[in-house]
């Protein structure tokens, strides 16, 4: 399950991106997660996806 708390979600997503997936799109597709929801929730705590780093910064 994906954490609902934005800070916990940040940690969860960055760990998955670092250890298992080459892109946010790959992770969302594989885990059947709404990419827009993740991007919006993490933007609410001022984190944005960096494609080059493959993480939210």
mmCIF file as Biopython writes it, N, C-alpha, C and O atoms, coordinates in Angstrom:
data_model
#
loop_
_atom_site.group_PDB
_atom_site.id
_atom_site.type_symbol
_atom_site.label_atom_id
_atom_site.label_alt_id
_atom_site.label_comp_id
_atom_site.label_asym_id
_atom_site.label_entity_id
_atom_site.label_seq_id
_atom_site.pdbx_PDB_ins_code
_atom_site.Cartn_x
_atom_site.Cartn_y
_atom_site.Cartn_z
_atom_site.occupancy
_atom_site.B_iso_or_equiv
_atom_site.auth_seq_id
_atom_site.auth_asym_id
_atom_site.pdbx_PDB_model_num
ATOM 1   N N  . UNK A ? 1  ? 0.832  -1.184 0.000   1.0 0.0 1  A 1 
ATOM 2   C CA . UNK A ? 1  ? 0.000  0.000  0.000   1.0 0.0 1  A 1 
ATOM 3   C C  . UNK A ? 1  ? 0.879  1.250  0.000   1.0 0.0 1  A 1 
ATOM 4   O O  . UNK A ? 1  ? 1.976  1.262  0.559   1.0 0.0 1  A 1 
ATOM 5   N N  . UNK A ? 2  ? 0.378  2.279  -0.629  1.0 0.0 2  A 1 
ATOM 6   C CA . UNK A ? 2  ? 1.097  3.545  -0.726  1.0 0.0 2  A 1 
ATOM 7   C C  . UNK A ? 2  ? 0.733  4.408  0.481   1.0 0.0 2  A 1 
ATOM 8   O O  . UNK A ? 2  ? -0.448 4.558  0.794   1.0 0.0 2  A 1 
ATOM 9   N N  . UNK A ? 3  ? 1.733  4.979  1.165   1.0 0.0 3  A 1 
ATOM 10  C CA . UNK A ? 3  ? 1.444  5.833  2.324   1.0 0.0 3  A 1 
ATOM 11  C C  . UNK A ? 3  ? 0.610  7.057  1.941   1.0 0.0 3  A 1 
ATOM 12  O O  . UNK A ? 3  ? 0.778  7.610  0.854   1.0 0.0 3  A 1 
ATOM 13  N N  . UNK A ? 4  ? -0.272 7.472  2.819   1.0 0.0 4  A 1 
ATOM 14  C CA . UNK A ? 4  ? -1.116 8.647  2.578   1.0 0.0 4  A 1 
ATOM 15  C C  . UNK A ? 4  ? -0.422 9.933  3.026   1.0 0.0 4  A 1 
ATOM 16  O O  . UNK A ? 4  ? -0.634 10.993 2.438   1.0 0.0 4  A 1 
ATOM 17  N N  . UNK A ? 5  ? 0.393  9.840  4.048   1.0 0.0 5  A 1 
ATOM 18  C CA . UNK A ? 5  ? 1.119  11.010 4.554   1.0 0.0 5  A 1 
ATOM 19  C C  . UNK A ? 5  ? 2.162  11.436 3.518   1.0 0.0 5  A 1 
ATOM 20  O O  . UNK A ? 5  ? 2.936  10.595 3.063   1.0 0.0 5  A 1 
ATOM 21  N N  . UNK A ? 6  ? 2.207  12.718 3.131   1.0 0.0 6  A 1 
ATOM 22  C CA . UNK A ? 6  ? 3.139  13.166 2.090   1.0 0.0 6  A 1 
ATOM 23  C C  . UNK A ? 6  ? 4.615  12.892 2.400   1.0 0.0 6  A 1 
ATOM 24  O O  . UNK A ? 6  ? 5.372  12.537 1.496   1.0 0.0 6  A 1 
ATOM 25  N N  . UNK A ? 7  ? 5.030  13.048 3.642   1.0 0.0 7  A 1 
ATOM 26  C CA . UNK A ? 7  ? 6.440  12.819 3.987   1.0 0.0 7  A 1 
ATOM 27  C C  . UNK A ? 7  ? 6.780  11.331 3.893   1.0 0.0 7  A 1 
ATOM 28  O O  . UNK A ? 7  ? 7.846  10.960 3.401   1.0 0.0 7  A 1 
ATOM 29  N N  . UNK A ? 8  ? 5.884  10.501 4.358   1.0 0.0 8  A 1 
ATOM 30  C CA . UNK A ? 8  ? 6.094  9.056  4.242   1.0 0.0 8  A 1 
ATOM 31  C C  . UNK A ? 8  ? 6.045  8.625  2.778   1.0 0.0 8  A 1 
ATOM 32  O O  . UNK A ? 8  ? 6.796  7.744  2.358   1.0 0.0 8  A 1 
ATOM 33  N N  . UNK A ? 9  ? 5.160  9.248  2.006   1.0 0.0 9  A 1 
ATOM 34  C CA . UNK A ? 9  ? 5.061  8.956  0.578   1.0 0.0 9  A 1 
ATOM 35  C C  . UNK A ? 9  ? 6.364  9.315  -0.120  1.0 0.0 9  A 1 
ATOM 36  O O  . UNK A ? 9  ? 6.834  8.565  -0.975  1.0 0.0 9  A 1 
ATOM 37  N N  . UNK A ? 10 ? 6.943  10.439 0.228   1.0 0.0 10 A 1 
ATOM 38  C CA . UNK A ? 10 ? 8.222  10.862 -0.348  1.0 0.0 10 A 1 
ATOM 39  C C  . UNK A ? 10 ? 9.294  9.804  -0.118  1.0 0.0 10 A 1 
ATOM 40  O O  . UNK A ? 10 ? 9.999  9.419  -1.051  1.0 0.0 10 A 1 
ATOM 41  N N  . UNK A ? 11 ? 9.417  9.342  1.093   1.0 0.0 11 A 1 
ATOM 42  C CA . UNK A ? 11 ? 10.409 8.324  1.430   1.0 0.0 11 A 1 
ATOM 43  C C  . UNK A ? 11 ? 10.141 7.028  0.662   1.0 0.0 11 A 1 
ATOM 44  O O  . UNK A ? 11 ? 11.059 6.429  0.103   1.0 0.0 11 A 1 
ATOM 45  N N  . UNK A ? 12 ? 8.894  6.608  0.641   1.0 0.0 12 A 1 
ATOM 46  C CA . UNK A ? 12 ? 8.488  5.383  -0.046  1.0 0.0 12 A 1 
ATOM 47  C C  . UNK A ? 12 ? 8.805  5.459  -1.542  1.0 0.0 12 A 1 
ATOM 48  O O  . UNK A ? 12 ? 9.416  4.548  -2.100  1.0 0.0 12 A 1 
ATOM 49  N N  . UNK A ? 13 ? 8.388  6.545  -2.180  1.0 0.0 13 A 1 
ATOM 50  C CA . UNK A ? 13 ? 8.572  6.695  -3.630  1.0 0.0 13 A 1 
ATOM 51  C C  . UNK A ? 13 ? 10.047 6.780  -3.986  1.0 0.0 13 A 1 
ATOM 52  O O  . UNK A ? 13 ? 10.492 6.111  -4.918  1.0 0.0 13 A 1 
ATOM 53  N N  . UNK A ? 14 ? 10.810 7.584  -3.267  1.0 0.0 14 A 1 
ATOM 54  C CA . UNK A ? 14 ? 12.237 7.714  -3.596  1.0 0.0 14 A 1 
ATOM 55  C C  . UNK A ? 14 ? 12.987 6.401  -3.387  1.0 0.0 14 A 1 
ATOM 56  O O  . UNK A ? 14 ? 13.910 6.090  -4.141  1.0 0.0 14 A 1 
ATOM 57  N N  . UNK A ? 15 ? 12.603 5.634  -2.379  1.0 0.0 15 A 1 
ATOM 58  C CA . UNK A ? 15 ? 13.225 4.320  -2.179  1.0 0.0 15 A 1 
ATOM 59  C C  . UNK A ? 15 ? 12.913 3.401  -3.360  1.0 0.0 15 A 1 
ATOM 60  O O  . UNK A ? 15 ? 13.808 2.744  -3.891  1.0 0.0 15 A 1 
ATOM 61  N N  . UNK A ? 16 ? 11.657 3.355  -3.766  1.0 0.0 16 A 1 
ATOM 62  C CA . UNK A ? 16 ? 11.265 2.512  -4.900  1.0 0.0 16 A 1 
ATOM 63  C C  . UNK A ? 16 ? 11.984 2.944  -6.177  1.0 0.0 16 A 1 
ATOM 64  O O  . UNK A ? 16 ? 12.457 2.107  -6.945  1.0 0.0 16 A 1 
ATOM 65  N N  . UNK A ? 17 ? 12.063 4.258  -6.398  1.0 0.0 17 A 1 
ATOM 66  C CA . UNK A ? 17 ? 12.738 4.754  -7.600  1.0 0.0 17 A 1 
ATOM 67  C C  . UNK A ? 17 ? 14.226 4.422  -7.564  1.0 0.0 17 A 1 
ATOM 68  O O  . UNK A ? 17 ? 14.803 4.037  -8.581  1.0 0.0 17 A 1 
ATOM 69  N N  . UNK A ? 18 ? 14.833 4.568  -6.424  1.0 0.0 18 A 1 
ATOM 70  C CA . UNK A ? 18 ? 16.259 4.293  -6.294  1.0 0.0 18 A 1 
ATOM 71  C C  . UNK A ? 18 ? 16.572 2.814  -6.472  1.0 0.0 18 A 1 
ATOM 72  O O  . UNK A ? 18 ? 17.522 2.458  -7.171  1.0 0.0 18 A 1 
ATOM 73  N N  . UNK A ? 19 ? 15.782 1.956  -5.846  1.0 0.0 19 A 1 
ATOM 74  C CA . UNK A ? 19 ? 16.126 0.539  -5.781  1.0 0.0 19 A 1 
ATOM 75  C C  . UNK A ? 19 ? 15.492 -0.344 -6.848  1.0 0.0 19 A 1 
ATOM 76  O O  . UNK A ? 19 ? 16.022 -1.412 -7.155  1.0 0.0 19 A 1 
ATOM 77  N N  . UNK A ? 20 ? 14.365 0.082  -7.420  1.0 0.0 20 A 1 
ATOM 78  C CA . UNK A ? 20 ? 13.626 -0.850 -8.277  1.0 0.0 20 A 1 
ATOM 79  C C  . UNK A ? 20 ? 13.215 -0.333 -9.653  1.0 0.0 20 A 1 
ATOM 80  O O  . UNK A ? 20 ? 13.015 -1.140 -10.561 1.0 0.0 20 A 1 
ATOM 81  N N  . UNK A ? 21 ? 13.083 0.974  -9.842  1.0 0.0 21 A 1 
ATOM 82  C CA . UNK A ? 21 ? 12.507 1.485  -11.084 1.0 0.0 21 A 1 
ATOM 83  C C  . UNK A ? 21 ? 13.396 2.545  -11.733 1.0 0.0 21 A 1 
ATOM 84  O O  . UNK A ? 21 ? 14.051 3.336  -11.054 1.0 0.0 21 A 1 
ATOM 85  N N  . UNK A ? 22 ? 13.398 2.536  -13.054 1.0 0.0 22 A 1 
ATOM 86  C CA . UNK A ? 22 ? 14.233 3.487  -13.795 1.0 0.0 22 A 1 
ATOM 87  C C  . UNK A ? 22 ? 13.504 4.803  -14.070 1.0 0.0 22 A 1 
ATOM 88  O O  . UNK A ? 22 ? 14.120 5.762  -14.534 1.0 0.0 22 A 1 
ATOM 89  N N  . UNK A ? 23 ? 12.197 4.858  -13.786 1.0 0.0 23 A 1 
ATOM 90  C CA . UNK A ? 23 ? 11.451 6.101  -13.970 1.0 0.0 23 A 1 
ATOM 91  C C  . UNK A ? 23 ? 10.171 6.075  -13.142 1.0 0.0 23 A 1 
ATOM 92  O O  . UNK A ? 23 ? 9.705  5.019  -12.715 1.0 0.0 23 A 1 
ATOM 93  N N  . UNK A ? 24 ? 9.622  7.250  -12.930 1.0 0.0 24 A 1 
ATOM 94  C CA . UNK A ? 24 ? 8.357  7.360  -12.210 1.0 0.0 24 A 1 
ATOM 95  C C  . UNK A ? 24 ? 7.241  6.685  -13.000 1.0 0.0 24 A 1 
ATOM 96  O O  . UNK A ? 24 ? 6.372  6.036  -12.415 1.0 0.0 24 A 1 
ATOM 97  N N  . UNK A ? 25 ? 7.257  6.830  -14.308 1.0 0.0 25 A 1 
ATOM 98  C CA . UNK A ? 25 ? 6.232  6.204  -15.154 1.0 0.0 25 A 1 
ATOM 99  C C  . UNK A ? 25 ? 6.266  4.684  -15.008 1.0 0.0 25 A 1 
ATOM 100 O O  . UNK A ? 25 ? 5.218  4.048  -14.897 1.0 0.0 25 A 1 
ATOM 101 N N  . UNK A ? 26 ? 7.462  4.100  -15.008 1.0 0.0 26 A 1 
ATOM 102 C CA . UNK A ? 26 ? 7.597  2.647  -14.846 1.0 0.0 26 A 1 
ATOM 103 C C  . UNK A ? 26 ? 7.045  2.198  -13.495 1.0 0.0 26 A 1 
ATOM 104 O O  . UNK A ? 26 ? 6.332  1.198  -13.413 1.0 0.0 26 A 1 
ATOM 105 N N  . UNK A ? 27 ? 7.374  2.936  -12.443 1.0 0.0 27 A 1 
ATOM 106 C CA . UNK A ? 27 ? 6.907  2.580  -11.116 1.0 0.0 27 A 1 
ATOM 107 C C  . UNK A ? 27 ? 5.383  2.642  -11.041 1.0 0.0 27 A 1 
ATOM 108 O O  . UNK A ? 27 ? 4.743  1.717  -10.542 1.0 0.0 27 A 1 
ATOM 109 N N  . UNK A ? 28 ? 4.810  3.725  -11.534 1.0 0.0 28 A 1 
ATOM 110 C CA . UNK A ? 28 ? 3.352  3.892  -11.463 1.0 0.0 28 A 1 
ATOM 111 C C  . UNK A ? 28 ? 2.632  2.814  -12.265 1.0 0.0 28 A 1 
ATOM 112 O O  . UNK A ? 28 ? 1.615  2.278  -11.826 1.0 0.0 28 A 1 
ATOM 113 N N  . UNK A ? 29 ? 3.157  2.506  -13.426 1.0 0.0 29 A 1 
ATOM 114 C CA . UNK A ? 29 ? 2.532  1.469  -14.245 1.0 0.0 29 A 1 
ATOM 115 C C  . UNK A ? 29 ? 2.618  0.101  -13.570 1.0 0.0 29 A 1 
ATOM 116 O O  . UNK A ? 29 ? 1.628  -0.628 -13.507 1.0 0.0 29 A 1 
ATOM 117 N N  . UNK A ? 30 ? 3.794  -0.242 -13.070 1.0 0.0 30 A 1 
ATOM 118 C CA . UNK A ? 30 ? 3.995  -1.544 -12.449 1.0 0.0 30 A 1 
ATOM 119 C C  . UNK A ? 30 ? 3.186  -1.710 -11.168 1.0 0.0 30 A 1 
ATOM 120 O O  . UNK A ? 30 ? 2.644  -2.783 -10.903 1.0 0.0 30 A 1 
ATOM 121 N N  . UNK A ? 31 ? 3.106  -0.647 -10.378 1.0 0.0 31 A 1 
ATOM 122 C CA . UNK A ? 31 ? 2.419  -0.718 -9.091  1.0 0.0 31 A 1 
ATOM 123 C C  . UNK A ? 31 ? 0.948  -0.301 -9.192  1.0 0.0 31 A 1 
ATOM 124 O O  . UNK A ? 31 ? 0.232  -0.315 -8.190  1.0 0.0 31 A 1 
ATOM 125 N N  . UNK A ? 32 ? 0.496  0.069  -10.390 1.0 0.0 32 A 1 
ATOM 126 C CA . UNK A ? 32 ? -0.872 0.527  -10.625 1.0 0.0 32 A 1 
ATOM 127 C C  . UNK A ? 32 ? -1.238 1.681  -9.690  1.0 0.0 32 A 1 
ATOM 128 O O  . UNK A ? 32 ? -2.234 1.641  -8.968  1.0 0.0 32 A 1 
ATOM 129 N N  . UNK A ? 33 ? -0.382 2.717  -9.736  1.0 0.0 33 A 1 
ATOM 130 C CA . UNK A ? 33 ? -0.545 3.914  -8.901  1.0 0.0 33 A 1 
ATOM 131 C C  . UNK A ? 33 ? -0.801 5.103  -9.822  1.0 0.0 33 A 1 
ATOM 132 O O  . UNK A ? 33 ? -0.225 5.193  -10.906 1.0 0.0 33 A 1 
ATOM 133 N N  . UNK A ? 34 ? -1.659 6.003  -9.388  1.0 0.0 34 A 1 
ATOM 134 C CA . UNK A ? 34 ? -1.967 7.210  -10.146 1.0 0.0 34 A 1 
ATOM 135 C C  . UNK A ? 34 ? -0.801 8.204  -10.036 1.0 0.0 34 A 1 
ATOM 136 O O  . UNK A ? 34 ? -0.551 8.773  -8.973  1.0 0.0 34 A 1 
ATOM 137 N N  . UNK A ? 35 ? -0.106 8.394  -11.144 1.0 0.0 35 A 1 
ATOM 138 C CA . UNK A ? 35 ? 1.052  9.292  -11.161 1.0 0.0 35 A 1 
ATOM 139 C C  . UNK A ? 35 ? 0.669  10.713 -10.742 1.0 0.0 35 A 1 
ATOM 140 O O  . UNK A ? 35 ? 1.391  11.360 -9.983  1.0 0.0 35 A 1 
ATOM 141 N N  . UNK A ? 36 ? -0.467 11.190 -11.242 1.0 0.0 36 A 1 
ATOM 142 C CA . UNK A ? 36 ? -0.899 12.554 -10.931 1.0 0.0 36 A 1 
ATOM 143 C C  . UNK A ? 36 ? -1.079 12.735 -9.428  1.0 0.0 36 A 1 
ATOM 144 O O  . UNK A ? 36 ? -0.705 13.774 -8.884  1.0 0.0 36 A 1 
ATOM 145 N N  . UNK A ? 37 ? -1.647 11.738 -8.748  1.0 0.0 37 A 1 
ATOM 146 C CA . UNK A ? 37 ? -1.854 11.811 -7.305  1.0 0.0 37 A 1 
ATOM 147 C C  . UNK A ? 37 ? -0.517 11.953 -6.582  1.0 0.0 37 A 1 
ATOM 148 O O  . UNK A ? 37 ? -0.385 12.769 -5.669  1.0 0.0 37 A 1 
ATOM 149 N N  . UNK A ? 38 ? 0.476  11.158 -6.990  1.0 0.0 38 A 1 
ATOM 150 C CA . UNK A ? 38 ? 1.792  11.222 -6.354  1.0 0.0 38 A 1 
ATOM 151 C C  . UNK A ? 38 ? 2.423  12.590 -6.583  1.0 0.0 38 A 1 
ATOM 152 O O  . UNK A ? 38 ? 2.908  13.222 -5.644  1.0 0.0 38 A 1 
ATOM 153 N N  . UNK A ? 39 ? 2.415  13.040 -7.821  1.0 0.0 39 A 1 
ATOM 154 C CA . UNK A ? 39 ? 3.032  14.328 -8.159  1.0 0.0 39 A 1 
ATOM 155 C C  . UNK A ? 39 ? 2.363  15.463 -7.390  1.0 0.0 39 A 1 
ATOM 156 O O  . UNK A ? 39 ? 3.050  16.335 -6.858  1.0 0.0 39 A 1 
ATOM 157 N N  . UNK A ? 40 ? 1.047  15.464 -7.326  1.0 0.0 40 A 1 
ATOM 158 C CA . UNK A ? 40 ? 0.327  16.529 -6.620  1.0 0.0 40 A 1 
ATOM 159 C C  . UNK A ? 40 ? 0.560  16.486 -5.114  1.0 0.0 40 A 1 
ATOM 160 O O  . UNK A ? 40 ? 0.762  17.521 -4.480  1.0 0.0 40 A 1 
ATOM 161 N N  . UNK A ? 41 ? 0.529  15.285 -4.549  1.0 0.0 41 A 1 
ATOM 162 C CA . UNK A ? 41 ? 0.712  15.165 -3.102  1.0 0.0 41 A 1 
ATOM 163 C C  . UNK A ? 41 ? 2.123  15.598 -2.696  1.0 0.0 41 A 1 
ATOM 164 O O  . UNK A ? 41 ? 2.295  16.262 -1.673  1.0 0.0 41 A 1 
ATOM 165 N N  . UNK A ? 42 ? 3.129  15.229 -3.488  1.0 0.0 42 A 1 
ATOM 166 C CA . UNK A ? 42 ? 4.495  15.617 -3.147  1.0 0.0 42 A 1 
ATOM 167 C C  . UNK A ? 42 ? 4.760  17.087 -3.473  1.0 0.0 42 A 1 
ATOM 168 O O  . UNK A ? 42 ? 5.600  17.719 -2.833  1.0 0.0 42 A 1 
ATOM 169 N N  . UNK A ? 43 ? 4.061  17.629 -4.450  1.0 0.0 43 A 1 
ATOM 170 C CA . UNK A ? 43 ? 4.171  19.070 -4.730  1.0 0.0 43 A 1 
ATOM 171 C C  . UNK A ? 43 ? 3.626  19.881 -3.551  1.0 0.0 43 A 1 
ATOM 172 O O  . UNK A ? 43 ? 4.065  21.006 -3.309  1.0 0.0 43 A 1 
ATOM 173 N N  . UNK A ? 44 ? 2.673  19.305 -2.824  1.0 0.0 44 A 1 
ATOM 174 C CA . UNK A ? 44 ? 2.100  20.009 -1.672  1.0 0.0 44 A 1 
ATOM 175 C C  . UNK A ? 44 ? 3.124  20.224 -0.558  1.0 0.0 44 A 1 
ATOM 176 O O  . UNK A ? 44 ? 2.943  21.095 0.293   1.0 0.0 44 A 1 
ATOM 177 N N  . UNK A ? 45 ? 4.198  19.433 -0.562  1.0 0.0 45 A 1 
ATOM 178 C CA . UNK A ? 45 ? 5.287  19.648 0.403   1.0 0.0 45 A 1 
ATOM 179 C C  . UNK A ? 45 ? 6.551  20.127 -0.319  1.0 0.0 45 A 1 
ATOM 180 O O  . UNK A ? 45 ? 7.666  20.003 0.188   1.0 0.0 45 A 1 
ATOM 181 N N  . UNK A ? 46 ? 6.338  20.681 -1.527  1.0 0.0 46 A 1 
ATOM 182 C CA . UNK A ? 46 ? 7.383  21.328 -2.317  1.0 0.0 46 A 1 
ATOM 183 C C  . UNK A ? 46 ? 8.471  20.371 -2.818  1.0 0.0 46 A 1 
ATOM 184 O O  . UNK A ? 46 ? 9.651  20.719 -2.843  1.0 0.0 46 A 1 
ATOM 185 N N  . UNK A ? 47 ? 8.064  19.174 -3.213  1.0 0.0 47 A 1 
ATOM 186 C CA . UNK A ? 47 ? 8.971  18.219 -3.852  1.0 0.0 47 A 1 
ATOM 187 C C  . UNK A ? 47 ? 8.472  17.956 -5.255  1.0 0.0 47 A 1 
ATOM 188 O O  . UNK A ? 47 ? 7.273  17.792 -5.482  1.0 0.0 47 A 1 
ATOM 189 N N  . UNK A ? 48 ? 9.406  17.917 -6.200  1.0 0.0 48 A 1 
ATOM 190 C CA . UNK A ? 48 ? 9.073  17.749 -7.609  1.0 0.0 48 A 1 
ATOM 191 C C  . UNK A ? 48 ? 9.985  16.695 -8.215  1.0 0.0 48 A 1 
ATOM 192 O O  . UNK A ? 48 ? 11.149 16.568 -7.834  1.0 0.0 48 A 1 
ATOM 193 N N  . UNK A ? 49 ? 9.443  15.943 -9.163  1.0 0.0 49 A 1 
ATOM 194 C CA . UNK A ? 49 ? 10.186 14.848 -9.782  1.0 0.0 49 A 1 
ATOM 195 C C  . UNK A ? 49 ? 11.281 15.384 -10.692 1.0 0.0 49 A 1 
ATOM 196 O O  . UNK A ? 49 ? 11.023 16.222 -11.556 1.0 0.0 49 A 1 
ATOM 197 N N  . UNK A ? 50 ? 12.494 14.902 -10.499 1.0 0.0 50 A 1 
ATOM 198 C CA . UNK A ? 50 ? 13.645 15.230 -11.339 1.0 0.0 50 A 1 
ATOM 199 C C  . UNK A ? 50 ? 13.969 13.983 -12.159 1.0 0.0 50 A 1 
ATOM 200 O O  . UNK A ? 50 ? 14.451 12.987 -11.619 1.0 0.0 50 A 1 
ATOM 201 N N  . UNK A ? 51 ? 13.704 14.043 -13.463 1.0 0.0 51 A 1 
ATOM 202 C CA . UNK A ? 51 ? 13.910 12.877 -14.327 1.0 0.0 51 A 1 
ATOM 203 C C  . UNK A ? 51 ? 15.367 12.443 -14.377 1.0 0.0 51 A 1 
ATOM 204 O O  . UNK A ? 51 ? 15.651 11.246 -14.408 1.0 0.0 51 A 1 
ATOM 205 N N  . UNK A ? 52 ? 16.282 13.382 -14.386 1.0 0.0 52 A 1 
ATOM 206 C CA . UNK A ? 52 ? 17.711 13.033 -14.455 1.0 0.0 52 A 1 
ATOM 207 C C  . UNK A ? 52 ? 18.160 12.278 -13.214 1.0 0.0 52 A 1 
ATOM 208 O O  . UNK A ? 52 ? 18.920 11.315 -13.312 1.0 0.0 52 A 1 
ATOM 209 N N  . UNK A ? 53 ? 17.701 12.704 -12.067 1.0 0.0 53 A 1 
ATOM 210 C CA . UNK A ? 53 ? 18.077 12.044 -10.809 1.0 0.0 53 A 1 
ATOM 211 C C  . UNK A ? 53 ? 17.149 10.875 -10.491 1.0 0.0 53 A 1 
ATOM 212 O O  . UNK A ? 53 ? 17.454 10.051 -9.629  1.0 0.0 53 A 1 
ATOM 213 N N  . UNK A ? 54 ? 16.017 10.806 -11.187 1.0 0.0 54 A 1 
ATOM 214 C CA . UNK A ? 54 ? 15.003 9.785  -10.937 1.0 0.0 54 A 1 
ATOM 215 C C  . UNK A ? 54 ? 14.605 9.757  -9.465  1.0 0.0 54 A 1 
ATOM 216 O O  . UNK A ? 54 ? 14.575 8.705  -8.826  1.0 0.0 54 A 1 
ATOM 217 N N  . UNK A ? 55 ? 14.301 10.942 -8.949  1.0 0.0 55 A 1 
ATOM 218 C CA . UNK A ? 55 ? 13.822 11.046 -7.577  1.0 0.0 55 A 1 
ATOM 219 C C  . UNK A ? 55 ? 13.091 12.372 -7.396  1.0 0.0 55 A 1 
ATOM 220 O O  . UNK A ? 55 ? 13.197 13.271 -8.230  1.0 0.0 55 A 1 
ATOM 221 N N  . UNK A ? 56 ? 12.361 12.478 -6.316  1.0 0.0 56 A 1 
ATOM 222 C CA . UNK A ? 56 ? 11.715 13.737 -5.969  1.0 0.0 56 A 1 
ATOM 223 C C  . UNK A ? 56 ? 12.690 14.537 -5.124  1.0 0.0 56 A 1 
ATOM 224 O O  . UNK A ? 56 ? 13.239 14.044 -4.138  1.0 0.0 56 A 1 
ATOM 225 N N  . UNK A ? 57 ? 12.890 15.771 -5.528  1.0 0.0 57 A 1 
ATOM 226 C CA . UNK A ? 57 ? 13.832 16.662 -4.830  1.0 0.0 57 A 1 
ATOM 227 C C  . UNK A ? 57 ? 13.169 17.978 -4.506  1.0 0.0 57 A 1 
ATOM 228 O O  . UNK A ? 57 ? 13.798 18.858 -3.920  1.0 0.0 57 A 1 
#
